[in-house]
Amino acid sequence: MKGQRAVEEAYKKINHALVNLIHEIWDQEGKAIITEEFKDLTNNDMHVIEAVGLGEGKNMSSIARELKITVGSLTTAMNSLVKKQYVERRRSKEDRRVVFVRLTEKGRKAYLHHEEYHRQMVQAILDRLDEGELAVLLKTLDALTGFFA
């Protein structure tokens, strides 16, 4: 049963690593992106800003779908971000029931700041892996993505 013991140990190590990694990324991201300039934002705010993106605007339903939250929850977050002047709303000219959201200049700066953090995080990983290790990491991340999809 030596093989079974090895599998159980691997399970424990993988589980521990994944749980810690999720918490650590969330914690470190908060410390890195919530600077003096963006101290009025939370991690959740930054992820809403990321979902809005740099384009000309998205409707609330598509943003909520992307974030996997209800439109009601998104409305609460948007109210806060509008008040803080990171996003602005505008109604569709074709259908007044449809609300489009886009980033303000302040929101664009926050988006780019968040994007830079992610770029640095990914680059730190890429700098440490050879091609074979990168292939294994990509396969592993595909498996994780498949689990969460």
N, C-alpha and C positions, 0 to 999 in steps of 0.2 A: 504493500500500500504506500510505498515511498512516493509514487507518482501522484497519488491523491493528496498527500500532504503538501507536495510542491504546488499543486493547483490551489489548494486552500491558502497557502502562504502568498502566492501570487495574487489571489483574489483580495486578500487583506491589504496587501501593498497597493494594488491598483485602486481599490476603494478609498483607502486613506489618502493617496495622492490626489485623486480626483476631487474629493470633498475639500481637502486643504487648498488645492489649486483654485477652485471656484471662489472660495472665501478670500483667498489671498489676492486674486485678480481684482475682485470687487473692492477690497480694502485699498489696495495700491492704486487702483484707478481713481478712486475718490481722492486720495492724497495728491495724486499727480495732476488731475484735471481741475480740481476745485482750488484754484489759486486766489490770490487777493483780488484779481480782476473779476473772477467768476465765483466769488464767495457766496453769492445769493443763489447758486444753483446746487442741486443735488445730483447724485449719479443718475437717478431716474430722469431728471430734467435733461441731462446731457444725452441720454438715450432717446428721448423724445425729439430733441433737436437733431440728432443724427438721423432719425427716421424722416423728419421733415425734409432734410437734405438741402442742397444748394440750388435746386431748380426754381422754377417760377411759381411753384406751389403745388400742393397735393390736397386732395379732399380728406376730410376727417376719417371717413370709412377706410380708405386705403392705408392711412397711417396706423389706425387701430389694428387692422389686419396684420400689418407688418410687425407691430409690437405684441401681437397676440393678447390684446386687451379689449375691453368693451369701448364703444364710442363714449359712453357715459364717463368711464374712468379717464379716457383721453381728454374729454371736455374739462374735467377738473384740472388736469395737468396743464392744458392749454390756457385756461383762465389765469393760472399763476404765471405762465410764461408771457402772456400778453401784458399782464400787469407789470412784469419785470422788464418789458420791452425787448424780449428776445424773438418773439414771433408776432405776426400780424394776421388778422383774418380778413377775408373779403368774400362776399357772396357771389355766386355765379350769376352772370348776366342772363344766361339762358334759363336757369332754374334757381330761383331765389332760395330754395330749401337747401341747396348744396353750398357748403362753406369750404373755401380753400384757405389753406394756411401756408405761409411762407416765412422764411427767416428775415429778420431785420438785419441791418449792418452789424448790430451788437450780436445777434444770433449767429450770423456768418462767422464772426470772430471766434465765438465759442465752439462752433462746429469745427473750424480749422484747427483750433487748439486741441480738441478731442481727437481729431483725425491724426494729428502729429504724435500724440501719445500712443495711439495704436500702431502707427508706423514704426516708432522706436521699439515698441514691445516685440513686434514681428521681426524687425531687423536684428534685435538681440538674439533671437532664436536662430535665424538664418546664419548669423555670423559663427555659430557654434556647431553647425551640422555640415557633414559632407553629403554628397549626392545620395548615397545609400541610406543614410540616416534620415534625410529629408523625405525620401520615398516612404520609409516606414512611418514617419510622423504623419504624412499626408494620408496614408492608408488608415492609420489609427483615428485621425480626425474625421475621416469619411465614415468610419464605423460609429463614432460618437454622434455625428450629425444624423446618421440614419436612426439611431436610437431615439434621439430627441424629436425627430420629424413626425 
